[in-house]
Amino acid sequence: MRDEAGAFVPQTDVRVAGAAEGPLAGLRFAAKDLFDVAGHVTGAGNPTWAATHAPATAHAWAVQRLLDAGASLVGKAITDEISLGLLGINRFDGTPFNPRAPDRVPGGSSSGSASAVACGLADIALGTDSGGSVRTPASFCGLYGLRPTHGAISVEGMVTQSPSFDTAGFFAADAATFERVGEVLLPPGGTGRTDQLLVASDLVALCDEPVQAAFHGALTQLAPRVAELHAVTLAPEGLALWCAHQQRQQCFEFGRTFAPWVAQHNPVFSYDVAQTLLQAQALQEDEVAPSRLVRAAVRERLDELLGGHRLLCLPTVPILPIRRDATLPEMQQAVGRILQLTCIAGLTGLPQVSLPLAHSQGIPVGISLIGPRGSDQLLLSLARELERTMLR
């Protein structure tokens, strides 16, 4: 396959034919280079990782599930280095192309997966989302993307970083395909009902003006098609506090996840990833314990607020994608901004779908719905209905 988008891991040719029949027969899929494919090394976006790991002996659960459903694997997609990133920049494998904003980043860390679908090289793609790594590229590249209820899709055979945050998610360019993939990967059920659409002013206030304008424009069309609109304040204590506690816990976990490998192999890292890992490994248990209490409180608040039949609507990320040639300080600032909104589903383990329903001067702006625990299928069904009525 010609990879003019730079979406796939360089110098690899990973293809596996799917079953002859099945609900996804004839579709092509890409798998982020964190998912095992039998006979191939899972490189995780880092040359030392690739050099110190043997080829996988079996497919990851999600890869096998898609193959059994008839989809064919067409390539291993680039990931931000050991999945520690939200912008899609990998110093070793390159920055995949964002066809919806060619001079801007595709978003990460599932960057290659999003690029492959956005560029038409794959119909669907597997990604992972711990801190926003499906939702961010879905927004930046104008795709449908799901971070499922934590634990809803098995992560067996997937390189993990922060176990209590890690999820396996997926992308599609259209809502009908998106829903079909969900029927294969997600547990059955979870359709339910929705009678209120919640919009939190404190979330929208965190967004840049172009994102706010795009969100409000989409909301006027979306709300009448979903449920009664209701205004709320999500985090009276300030979302910055939630974000700080989410980052602390996630960092503590990936610091422990990668510590044995780092100690044994002294890996080659880009500067920003090395800095992040050093800071993560310095965190102590007593520094994280208060954050776990905050997480439990946030989880309880969201479960009560959604009540099993309400949805929270918000911009997927608060900014437009930054330039591909952004400086390191600009990149760090962008990541901090993104985490202000993506921390919500991460802390709570709730499902979140990003919908390509808005734009600002041609640049995609994702609109998200966060649903009650286990409402993944409902969110996919709503995505299909909204595509029919809003994008026809």
Backbone hydrogen bonds in HBPLUS format (Angstrom, degrees):
<---DONOR---> <-ACCEPTOR-->    atom                        ^
c    i                          cat <-CA-CA->   ^        H-A-AA   ^      H-
h    n   atom  resd res      DA  || num        DHA   H-A  angle D-A-AA Bond
n    s   type  num  typ     dist DA aas  dist angle  dist       angle   num
A0006-GLY N   A0003-ASP O   3.19 MM   3  5.50 159.6  2.23 107.4 113.5     1
A0097-PHE N   A0005-ALA O   2.87 MM  92  4.94 154.0  1.94 154.9 160.1     2
A0078-ILE N   A0007-ALA O   2.90 MM  71  5.91 166.6  1.92 150.1 153.0     3
A0009-VAL N   A0076-LYS O   2.90 MM  67  5.93 160.2  1.94 154.4 158.6     4
A0016-VAL N   A0073-LEU O   3.06 MM  57  4.98 155.3  2.13 128.0 134.3     5
A0073-LEU N   A0016-VAL O   2.82 MM  57  4.98 137.7  2.00 156.2 158.6     6
A0019-ALA N   A0067-LEU O   2.91 MM  48  6.02 169.4  1.92 158.1 154.6     7
A0025-ALA N   A0022-GLY O   3.16 MM   3  5.12 166.3  2.18 113.5 113.3     8
A0024-LEU N   A0069-ALA O   2.77 MM  45  5.30 157.5  1.82 152.1 151.0     9
A0027-LEU N   A0024-LEU O   3.09 MM   3  5.76 164.0  2.11 144.1 145.6    10
A0072-SER N   A0027-LEU O   2.88 MM  45  6.35 159.7  1.92 160.4 164.0    11
A0123-ASP N   A0028-ARG O   2.88 MM  95  5.26 142.0  2.03 124.7 135.8    12
A0124-ILE N   A0028-ARG O   3.16 MM  96  6.53 151.3  2.24 154.9 162.5    13
A0029-PHE N   A0072-SER O   2.83 MM  43  6.02 156.7  1.89 150.3 150.8    14
A0074-VAL N   A0029-PHE O   2.88 MM  45  5.93 161.0  1.91 158.1 161.0    15
A0030-ALA N   A0124-ILE O   3.10 MM  94  6.64 146.3  2.22 138.7 146.9    16
A0126-LEU N   A0030-ALA O   2.84 MM  96  6.29 157.7  1.89 156.9 161.1    17
A0031-ALA N   A0075-GLY O   3.12 MM  44  6.55 163.5  2.15 161.2 166.2    18
A0077-ALA N   A0031-ALA O   2.81 MM  46  5.63 162.3  1.84 127.3 133.5    19
A0032-LYS N   A0126-LEU O   3.22 MM  94  5.88 147.7  2.33 129.9 139.4    20
A0035-PHE N   A0032-LYS O   2.98 MM   3  6.04 168.5  2.00 146.0 144.6    21
A0033-ASP N   A0077-ALA O   2.86 MM  44  5.50 140.2  2.02 161.8 154.5    22
A0044-ALA N   A0033-ASP O   2.94 MM  11  5.31 139.6  2.11 159.8 164.6    23
A0159-VAL N   A0034-LEU O   2.79 MM 125  5.01 159.2  1.83 142.4 149.2    24
A0036-ASP N   A0157-GLY O   2.92 MM 121  5.47 162.7  1.95 169.1 174.7    25
A0060-ALA N   A0036-ASP O   2.91 MM  24  4.87 155.9  1.97 136.2 128.4    26
A0040-HIS N   A0037-VAL O   3.00 MM   3  5.69 150.4  2.09 151.5 152.4    27
A0039-GLY N   A0056-ALA O   2.74 MM  17  5.43 171.1  1.75 153.1 150.0    28
A0056-ALA N   A0040-HIS O   2.91 MM  16  5.66 169.9  1.92 133.0 129.7    29
A0046-ASN N   A0043-GLY O   3.19 MM   3  6.11 174.2  2.20 131.4 132.4    30
A0082-ILE N   A0044-ALA O   2.75 MM  38  4.93 150.8  1.84 168.7 170.5    31
A0050-ALA N   A0046-ASN O   3.09 MM   4  6.39 164.8  2.11 155.8 159.8    32
A0051-ALA N   A0047-PRO O   2.97 MM   4  6.12 150.7  2.06 141.0 149.0    33
A0052-THR N   A0048-THR O   3.02 MM   4  6.09 129.8  2.28 142.7 154.4    34
A0052-THR N   A0049-TRP O   3.20 MM   3  5.27 139.6  2.37  98.9 110.0    35
A0064-GLN N   A0060-ALA O   2.89 MM   4  6.14 171.2  1.90 166.8 168.7    36
A0061-TRP N   A0156-GLU O   3.00 MM  95  5.54 161.3  2.03 142.1 147.7    37
A0065-ARG N   A0061-TRP O   2.90 MM   4  6.07 155.7  1.96 149.8 157.1    38
A0066-LEU N   A0062-ALA O   3.12 MM   4  6.33 157.0  2.17 145.5 149.8    39
A0067-LEU N   A0063-VAL O   3.01 MM   4  6.27 162.3  2.04 154.0 159.3    40
A0068-ASP N   A0064-GLN O   2.88 MM   4  6.05 163.6  1.90 153.9 158.2    41
A0069-ALA N   A0065-ARG O   3.13 MM   4  6.29 132.5  2.37 133.6 145.7    42
A0069-ALA N   A0066-LEU O   3.14 MM   3  5.03 129.3  2.41  91.9 105.6    43
A0071-ALA N   A0066-LEU O   3.08 MM   5  5.53 146.5  2.19 158.2 149.3    44
A0070-GLY N   A0067-LEU O   2.99 MM   3  5.24 161.6  2.03 109.2 114.6    45
A0112-GLY N   A0078-ILE O   2.91 MM  34  4.36 150.1  2.00 140.4 140.3    46
A0080-ASP N   A0109-SER O   3.12 MM  29  4.57 148.9  2.22 117.4 126.5    47
A0083-SER N   A0080-ASP O   2.81 MM   3  4.90 151.8  1.89 137.3 130.0    48
A0084-LEU N   A0081-GLU O   2.85 MM   3  5.81 173.9  1.86 135.9 136.4    49
A0107-GLY N   A0087-LEU O   2.82 MM  20  3.92 134.6  2.02 137.5 122.9    50
A0094-GLY N   A0090-ASN O   2.89 MM   4  5.02 143.7  2.02 134.5 141.6    51
A0101-ALA N   A0098-ASN O   3.13 MM   3  5.51 152.8  2.21 111.3 119.2    52
A0104-ARG N   A0101-ALA O   2.85 MM   3  5.42 160.7  1.88 132.8 134.8    53
A0324-ARG N   A0103-ASP O   3.07 MM 221  5.98 154.4  2.14 137.9 135.1    54
A0105-VAL N   A0322-ILE O   2.96 MM 217  6.04 158.5  2.01 171.6 175.8    55
A0110-SER N   A0133-SER O   3.20 MM  23  5.56 148.4  2.31 136.6 140.9    56
A0114-ALA N   A0110-SER O   3.19 MM   4  6.43 163.3  2.22 151.3 155.2    57
A0115-SER N   A0111-SER O   2.94 MM   4  6.14 164.6  1.96 153.7 158.7    58
A0116-ALA N   A0112-GLY O   2.87 MM   4  5.93 159.5  1.91 147.7 152.8    59
A0117-VAL N   A0113-SER O   3.29 MM   4  6.53 158.1  2.34 144.9 149.5    60
A0118-ALA N   A0114-ALA O   2.87 MM   4  6.02 169.4  1.88 156.5 160.2    61
A0119-CYS N   A0115-SER O   2.85 MM   4  5.84 148.2  1.95 148.4 155.8    62
A0121-LEU N   A0116-ALA O   2.76 MM   5  4.92 138.7  1.93 160.7 163.7    63
A0122-ALA N   A0116-ALA O   3.17 MM   6  5.50 130.8  2.43 125.7 120.1    64
A0120-GLY N   A0117-VAL O   3.10 MM   3  5.10 159.7  2.14 104.2 110.4    65
A0125-ALA N   A0171-PHE O   3.31 MM  46  5.25 147.4  2.43 131.3 132.5    66
A0171-PHE N   A0125-ALA O   2.91 MM  46  5.25 148.4  2.01 146.9 155.6    67
A0127-GLY N   A0169-GLY O   2.95 MM  42  5.13 173.3  1.96 127.0 127.9    68
A0169-GLY N   A0127-GLY O   2.85 MM  42  5.13 155.9  1.91 129.2 135.9    69
A0129-ASP N   A0167-THR O   2.93 MM  38  5.21 158.7  1.97 139.2 143.9    70
A0167-THR N   A0129-ASP O   3.07 MM  38  5.21 120.3  2.44 115.4 131.7    71
A0136-THR N   A0132-GLY O   2.91 MM   4  5.68 165.7  1.93 149.8 153.4    72
A0138-ALA N   A0134-VAL O   3.04 MM   4  6.09 150.9  2.12 149.4 158.5    73
A0139-SER N   A0135-ARG O   3.06 MM   4  6.24 154.9  2.12 145.5 151.1    74
A0140-PHE N   A0136-THR O   2.96 MM   4  6.22 170.9  1.97 159.2 161.3    75
A0141-CYS N   A0137-PRO O   2.91 MM   4  5.76 152.5  1.99 143.1 149.0    76
A0143-LEU N   A0138-ALA O   2.87 MM   5  4.66 170.7  1.88 141.2 144.4    77
A0142-GLY N   A0139-SER O   3.42 MM   3  5.32 158.2  2.47  99.1 105.3    78
A0144-TYR N   A0172-ALA O   2.98 MM  28  5.33 165.3  2.00 177.8 173.5    79
A0172-ALA N   A0144-TYR O   3.09 MM  28  5.33 144.2  2.22 141.4 146.3    80
A0145-GLY N   A0354-SER O   3.16 MM 209  5.18 153.3  2.23 140.6 145.9    81
A0354-SER N   A0145-GLY O   2.82 MM 209  5.18 165.8  1.84 156.1 161.0    82
A0146-LEU N   A0170-PHE O   3.11 MM  24  5.72 155.3  2.17 156.1 163.7    83
A0147-ARG N   A0352-GLN O   2.95 MM 205  5.30 173.8  1.95 165.8 167.3    84
A0352-GLN N   A0147-ARG O   2.88 MM 205  5.30 163.7  1.91 156.6 162.1    85
A0152-ALA N   A0149-THR O   2.85 MM   3  5.37 165.1  1.88 146.2 145.5    86
A0150-HIS N   A0349-GLY O   3.00 MM 199  4.82 165.2  2.03 130.2 134.5    87
A0158-MET N   A0155-VAL O   3.06 MM   3  5.33 137.8  2.25 143.4 136.0    88
A0165-PHE N   A0162-SER O   2.76 MM   3  5.47 163.6  1.79 134.3 139.7    89
A0166-ASP N   A0162-SER O   2.89 MM   4  5.69 144.9  2.01 149.0 156.2    90
A0178-PHE N   A0174-ASP O   3.08 MM   4  6.21 158.6  2.13 146.8 153.5    91
A0179-GLU N   A0175-ALA O   2.93 MM   4  6.08 155.6  1.99 146.2 150.6    92
A0180-ARG N   A0176-ALA O   3.10 MM   4  6.37 153.6  2.18 142.8 150.2    93
A0181-VAL N   A0177-THR O   2.97 MM   4  6.28 156.6  2.03 156.2 161.6    94
A0182-GLY N   A0178-PHE O   3.15 MM   4  6.43 155.3  2.21 143.3 150.1    95
A0183-GLU N   A0179-GLU O   3.05 MM   4  6.36 146.5  2.16 146.9 155.3    96
A0184-VAL N   A0181-VAL O   3.01 MM   3  5.21 137.8  2.19 101.7 113.8    97
A0185-LEU N   A0181-VAL O   2.97 MM   4  6.25 160.2  2.01 157.5 163.0    98
A0186-LEU N   A0182-GLY O   2.86 MM   4  5.31 159.9  1.90 142.4 147.9    99
A0378-LEU N   A0190-GLY O   3.16 MM 188  6.12 132.6  2.40 142.9 134.0   100
A0195-ASP N   A0309-HIS O   2.96 MM 114  6.16 157.4  2.01 172.4 170.3   101
A0311-LEU N   A0196-GLN O   3.07 MM 115  6.51 158.6  2.12 155.9 162.1   102
A0197-LEU N   A0228-GLU O   2.71 MM  31  5.80 164.1  1.73 151.5 152.4   103
A0230-HIS N   A0197-LEU O   2.88 MM  33  5.99 151.0  1.97 157.6 153.6   104
A0198-LEU N   A0311-LEU O   2.66 MM 113  5.92 169.8  1.67 172.7 171.9   105
A0313-CYS N   A0198-LEU O   2.78 MM 115  5.92 172.8  1.78 173.8 171.4   106
A0199-VAL N   A0230-HIS O   3.00 MM  31  6.29 153.7  2.07 150.8 155.6   107
A0232-VAL N   A0199-VAL O   3.00 MM  33  6.03 155.8  2.06 140.2 141.2   108
A0203-LEU N   A0200-ALA O   3.12 MM   3  5.46 139.0  2.29 104.8 115.5   109
A0204-VAL N   A0200-ALA O   3.28 MM   4  6.67 165.4  2.30 154.7 157.4   110
A0201-SER N   A0232-VAL O   3.26 MM  31  6.72 139.0  2.44 167.0 176.8   111
A0205-ALA N   A0201-SER O   2.99 MM   4  6.08 153.6  2.06 148.2 155.1   112
A0206-LEU N   A0203-LEU O   3.09 MM   3  5.52 149.8  2.18 109.0 117.7   113
A0207-CYS N   A0204-VAL O   3.06 MM   3  5.51 162.7  2.09 115.4 121.0   114
A0208-ASP N   A0318-PRO O   2.93 MM 110  6.02 169.4  1.94 162.6 159.7   115
A0211-VAL N   A0208-ASP O   3.05 MM   3  5.45 121.7  2.40 109.9 124.0   116
A0212-GLN N   A0208-ASP O   2.97 MM   4  6.27 160.1  2.01 156.3 162.9   117
A0213-ALA N   A0209-GLU O   2.92 MM   4  6.13 166.6  1.94 160.4 162.8   118
A0214-ALA N   A0210-PRO O   3.07 MM   4  6.20 160.8  2.11 142.0 147.2   119
A0215-PHE N   A0211-VAL O   2.86 MM   4  5.99 158.0  1.91 150.5 157.0   120
A0216-HIS N   A0212-GLN O   2.92 MM   4  6.15 170.3  1.93 157.4 159.2   121
A0217-GLY N   A0213-ALA O   3.03 MM   4  6.16 155.0  2.10 144.2 151.5   122
A0218-ALA N   A0214-ALA O   3.03 MM   4  6.26 157.5  2.08 146.9 152.3   123
A0219-LEU N   A0215-PHE O   2.82 MM   4  6.01 154.5  1.89 152.4 160.6   124
A0220-THR N   A0216-HIS O   3.23 MM   4  6.39 150.4  2.32 146.0 150.2   125
A0221-GLN N   A0218-ALA O   3.07 MM   3  5.43 136.4  2.26 105.6 117.2   126
A0222-LEU N   A0218-ALA O   2.83 MM   4  6.00 155.9  1.89 152.5 160.8   127
A0223-ALA N   A0219-LEU O   2.96 MM   4  5.65 171.3  1.97 146.7 149.2   128
A0225-ARG N   A0222-LEU O   2.98 MM   3  5.47 140.4  2.14 114.7 126.4   129
A0226-VAL N   A0223-ALA O   3.05 MM   3  5.28 158.8  2.09 111.7 118.4   130
A0227-ALA N   A0223-ALA O   3.19 MM   4  5.99 140.9  2.35 152.0 162.2   131
A0238-GLY N   A0235-ALA O   2.84 MM   3  5.18 161.7  1.88 116.5 122.6   132
A0241-LEU N   A0238-GLY O   3.14 MM   3  5.70 141.3  2.29 110.3 118.8   133
A0243-CYS N   A0239-LEU O   2.90 MM   4  6.16 167.0  1.92 157.5 160.7   134
A0244-ALA N   A0240-ALA O   2.97 MM   4  6.12 158.5  2.02 143.4 148.9   135
A0245-HIS N   A0241-LEU O   3.10 MM   4  6.32 160.4  2.14 152.1 156.6   136
A0246-GLN N   A0242-TRP O   2.89 MM   4  6.14 151.9  1.97 151.1 159.9   137
A0247-GLN N   A0243-CYS O   2.93 MM   4  6.14 167.9  1.94 156.5 158.9   138
A0248-ARG N   A0244-ALA O   3.04 MM   4  6.19 156.4  2.10 142.5 149.2   139
A0249-GLN N   A0245-HIS O   3.18 MM   4  6.30 163.5  2.20 144.0 147.5   140
A0250-GLN N   A0246-GLN O   2.95 MM   4  6.13 170.5  1.96 157.5 160.6   141
A0251-CYS N   A0247-GLN O   2.85 MM   4  5.85 164.6  1.88 149.2 154.3   142
A0252-PHE N   A0248-ARG O   2.99 MM   4  6.08 157.8  2.04 141.8 148.3   143
A0253-GLU N   A0249-GLN O   3.04 MM   4  6.28 157.0  2.10 148.3 153.9   144
A0254-PHE N   A0250-GLN O   2.97 MM   4  6.31 171.0  1.98 159.9 161.2   145
A0255-GLY N   A0251-CYS O   2.85 MM   4  5.85 149.4  1.94 148.4 157.1   146
A0256-ARG N   A0252-PHE O   3.24 MM   4  6.45 151.5  2.33 139.8 145.6   147
A0257-THR N   A0253-GLU O   2.90 MM   4  6.15 153.2  1.97 148.4 157.2   148
A0258-PHE N   A0254-PHE O   3.11 MM   4  6.11 166.9  2.13 146.8 147.7   149
A0259-ALA N   A0255-GLY O   3.17 MM   4  5.91 127.2  2.46 132.2 144.5   150
A0262-VAL N   A0258-PHE O   2.92 MM   4  6.08 164.1  1.94 163.4 168.7   151
A0263-ALA N   A0259-ALA O   2.92 MM   4  6.06 166.3  1.94 157.5 160.8   152
A0264-GLN N   A0260-PRO O   3.06 MM   4  6.18 150.6  2.15 142.4 150.0   153
A0265-HIS N   A0261-TRP O   2.98 MM   4  6.00 159.2  2.03 152.9 157.4   154
A0266-ASN N   A0262-VAL O   2.90 MM   4  5.19 147.2  2.01 143.8 146.3   155
A0274-ALA N   A0270-SER O   3.02 MM   4  6.21 167.0  2.04 161.3 165.4   156
A0275-GLN N   A0271-TYR O   2.93 MM   4  6.12 160.6  1.97 154.0 159.6   157
A0276-THR N   A0272-ASP O   3.05 MM   4  6.19 157.0  2.10 140.4 146.4   158
A0277-LEU N   A0273-VAL O   2.95 MM   4  6.19 162.1  1.98 153.5 157.8   159
A0278-LEU N   A0274-ALA O   2.97 MM   4  6.16 160.5  2.01 151.2 156.4   160
A0279-GLN N   A0275-GLN O   3.10 MM   4  6.29 163.0  2.13 150.1 154.3   161
A0280-ALA N   A0276-THR O   2.97 MM   4  6.15 151.4  2.05 144.2 152.8   162
A0281-GLN N   A0277-LEU O   2.89 MM   4  6.08 158.7  1.94 153.4 158.0   163
A0282-ALA N   A0279-GLN O   3.32 MM   3  5.28 141.6  2.48  93.8 104.4   164
A0283-LEU N   A0280-ALA O   3.23 MM   3  5.59 156.8  2.29 107.4 114.0   165
A0287-GLU N   A0284-GLN O   2.95 MM   3  5.41 142.9  2.09 111.7 122.7   166
A0288-VAL N   A0285-GLU O   3.03 MM   3  5.29 142.7  2.18 105.3 116.0   167
A0289-ALA N   A0285-GLU O   3.11 MM   4  6.31 143.1  2.26 154.9 165.0   168
A0291-SER N   A0288-VAL O   2.93 MM   3  5.25 121.9  2.28 107.5 123.0   169
A0292-ARG N   A0288-VAL O   3.21 MM   4  6.62 141.7  2.36 152.2 163.3   170
A0292-ARG N   A0289-ALA O   3.14 MM   3  5.30 130.6  2.40 100.7 113.2   171
A0293-LEU N   A0290-PRO O   3.15 MM   3  5.21 124.4  2.48  95.5 109.1   172
A0294-VAL N   A0290-PRO O   3.12 MM   4  6.51 154.6  2.18 147.4 154.2   173
A0295-ARG N   A0291-SER O   2.89 MM   4  6.11 154.9  1.95 144.5 151.8   174
A0296-ALA N   A0292-ARG O   3.05 MM   4  6.28 156.8  2.11 142.8 147.9   175
A0297-ALA N   A0293-LEU O   3.10 MM   4  6.38 154.5  2.17 145.1 151.7   176
A0298-VAL N   A0294-VAL O   2.86 MM   4  6.12 158.1  1.90 155.5 161.6   177
A0299-ARG N   A0295-ARG O   2.89 MM   4  6.06 163.1  1.92 152.5 157.3   178
A0300-GLU N   A0296-ALA O   3.03 MM   4  6.21 157.2  2.08 143.0 149.0   179
A0301-ARG N   A0297-ALA O   2.90 MM   4  6.14 155.5  1.96 145.3 152.4   180
A0302-LEU N   A0298-VAL O   2.95 MM   4  6.22 166.4  1.97 157.0 159.2   181
A0303-ASP N   A0299-ARG O   3.00 MM   4  6.16 164.0  2.03 150.6 155.5   182
A0304-GLU N   A0300-GLU O   3.01 MM   4  6.14 157.8  2.06 146.3 152.3   183
A0305-LEU N   A0301-ARG O   2.82 MM   4  5.99 157.5  1.87 149.1 156.3   184
A0306-LEU N   A0302-LEU O   2.89 MM   4  5.97 168.1  1.91 154.9 156.9   185
A0307-GLY N   A0303-ASP O   2.93 MM   4  5.82 148.0  2.03 135.2 145.2   186
A0309-HIS N   A0306-LEU O   3.13 MM   3  6.19 152.8  2.21 139.5 138.8   187
A0310-ARG N   A0306-LEU O   2.94 MM   4  4.62 126.1  2.24 137.6 147.9   188
A0312-LEU N   A0370-ILE O   2.95 MM  58  5.06 168.3  1.97 149.0 152.0   189
A0370-ILE N   A0312-LEU O   2.85 MM  58  5.06 160.4  1.89 147.3 154.0   190
A0314-LEU N   A0368-SER O   3.09 MM  54  5.28 157.1  2.14 137.1 142.6   191
A0368-SER N   A0314-LEU O   2.75 MM  54  5.28 165.5  1.77 174.0 176.9   192
A0316-THR N   A0366-GLY O   2.96 MM  50  5.17 175.1  1.96 130.3 130.6   193
A0326-ALA N   A0323-ARG O   3.32 MM   3  5.27 151.9  2.41 111.6 108.8   194
A0331-MET N   A0327-THR O   2.91 MM   4  6.22 152.8  1.98 152.3 160.7   195
A0332-GLN N   A0328-LEU O   2.91 MM   4  6.16 162.9  1.94 157.8 161.9   196
A0333-GLN N   A0329-PRO O   2.97 MM   4  6.13 157.1  2.02 146.1 152.2   197
A0334-ALA N   A0330-GLU O   2.99 MM   4  6.15 156.4  2.05 143.9 150.3   198
A0335-VAL N   A0331-MET O   3.00 MM   4  6.26 162.3  2.03 154.5 158.2   199
A0336-GLY N   A0332-GLN O   3.10 MM   4  6.30 161.3  2.14 145.8 150.8   200
A0337-ARG N   A0333-GLN O   3.01 MM   4  6.29 151.5  2.10 147.2 154.9   201
A0338-ILE N   A0334-ALA O   2.94 MM   4  6.20 163.7  1.96 155.0 159.0   202
A0339-LEU N   A0335-VAL O   3.05 MM   4  6.25 163.5  2.08 154.8 158.1   203
A0340-GLN N   A0337-ARG O   3.11 MM   3  5.45 144.5  2.25 105.3 115.4   204
A0341-LEU N   A0338-ILE O   3.11 MM   3  5.96 152.4  2.19 122.5 127.6   205
A0342-THR N   A0338-ILE O   3.16 MM   4  6.38 170.7  2.17 151.3 154.2   206
A0343-CYS N   A0339-LEU O   3.07 MM   4  5.44 140.3  2.24 133.9 137.3   207
A0347-LEU N   A0343-CYS O   2.85 MM   4  5.93 163.9  1.88 152.7 155.1   208
A0348-THR N   A0344-ILE O   3.18 MM   4  6.30 158.5  2.22 147.3 153.4   209
A0349-GLY N   A0345-ALA O   2.75 MM   4  5.37 143.4  1.89 142.8 149.9   210
A0371-GLY N   A0351-PRO O   3.11 MM  20  5.77 153.8  2.18 149.9 158.1   211
A0353-VAL N   A0369-LEU O   3.01 MM  16  5.45 160.2  2.05 149.9 153.8   212
A0369-LEU N   A0353-VAL O   3.00 MM  16  5.45 149.0  2.10 148.2 158.0   213
A0355-LEU N   A0367-ILE O   2.77 MM  12  5.11 163.1  1.80 139.8 145.8   214
A0357-LEU N   A0355-LEU O   2.93 MM   2  5.56 136.5  2.13 103.9  91.7   215
A0367-ILE N   A0355-LEU O   2.92 MM  12  5.11 166.7  1.94 147.6 151.4   216
A0365-VAL N   A0358-ALA O   2.94 MM   7  5.04 154.7  2.00 128.5 122.3   217
A0360-SER N   A0363-ILE O   2.79 MM   3  5.12 152.6  1.86 142.8 150.9   218
A0363-ILE N   A0360-SER O   3.06 MM   3  5.12 165.9  2.08 110.6 113.3   219
A0375-SER N   A0372-PRO O   3.04 MM   3  5.53 151.4  2.12 146.2 141.6   220
A0378-LEU N   A0375-SER O   3.04 MM   3  5.28 120.6  2.41 104.1 119.2   221
A0379-LEU N   A0375-SER O   3.12 MM   4  6.49 154.4  2.18 155.2 162.7   222
A0380-LEU N   A0376-ASP O   3.10 MM   4  6.48 153.4  2.17 151.1 158.4   223
A0381-SER N   A0377-GLN O   2.96 MM   4  6.16 154.3  2.03 146.3 153.4   224
A0382-LEU N   A0378-LEU O   2.91 MM   4  6.16 156.4  1.97 150.4 156.9   225
A0383-ALA N   A0379-LEU O   2.97 MM   4  6.18 149.6  2.06 140.8 149.3   226
A0384-ARG N   A0380-LEU O   3.14 MM   4  6.45 156.3  2.20 145.5 150.1   227
A0385-GLU N   A0381-SER O   3.06 MM   4  6.36 159.5  2.10 147.7 153.4   228
A0386-LEU N   A0382-LEU O   2.82 MM   4  5.99 162.2  1.85 156.5 160.9   229
A0387-GLU N   A0383-ALA O   2.99 MM   4  6.15 152.3  2.06 145.8 153.1   230
A0388-ARG N   A0384-ARG O   3.16 MM   4  6.40 155.4  2.23 144.4 150.4   231
A0389-THR N   A0385-GLU O   3.17 MM   4  6.45 153.6  2.24 145.9 152.4   232
A0390-MET N   A0386-LEU O   2.75 MM   4  5.55 157.6  1.79 151.5 157.2   233
A0391-LEU N   A0387-GLU O   3.17 MM   4  5.12 150.0  2.27 121.8 129.9   234
